[in-house]
Amino acid sequence: MPNPEEAPGDGRNRCDWPATNDAQMVRYHDEVWGVPLHDDVGHFQMISLDVFQAGLSWSTILHKWDAFTKAFDGFDPEVVARYGDEKVQELLANAGIVRNRLKVAATISNAQRFLEVQRVFGSFDNYVWGFTGHKILRNSKGVTRDNVPATSPESDALSKDMKARGFKFAGSTCLYAYMQSAGMVNDHTDNCWRVTG
């Protein structure tokens, strides 16, 4: 995640959700959210951060992004999949992250499932983009602040499949948020510079 700096006063129109006084949120909106992701470690990071976000604000997680990344060894799924009790206790003592035992356990379990998907499909990227036909999805009627969905048929299908493969915290709403952050779905509002360009 880019280092937070003074919020850009560039006069650009943006989606409503990044508070303009939160430079880190603005930069996430401008540089990460909706940008197509094709890196497996990046996919695992986004899925994991969305696990920790469940029940919390995205701003809370975003401001702990660097601490999470350091604590979870760069979100390398091969490393996280091998975490044992000692590492779990270390994570639960880390005040820089969200210390939730169920979410820590889910992240470790998800890393193991993630590696299984890689073995079957060659990469997680190939697997997950298959749910959008390897295309970026955009609401054909446009996106406004009032019609940004929380789920989609594609996130429903992804959720069903990932749950069947043993992933935790893999509900459709959580996965739709992940699909937005990974650029599989472009939900920038029609008046946002990320759409109008």
Secondary structure, 3 states (H helix, E strand, C coil): CCCCCCCCCCCCCCCCCCCCCCHHHHHHHHHCCCCCCCCHHHHHHHHHHHHHHCCCCHHHHHCCHHHHHHHCHHHCHHHHCCCCHHHHHHHHCCCCCCCCHHHHHHHHHHHHHHHHHHHHHCCHHHHHHHHHCCCCECCCCCCCCCCCCCCCHHHHHHHHHHHHCCCCCCCHHHHHHHHHHCCCECCCCCCCHHHHC
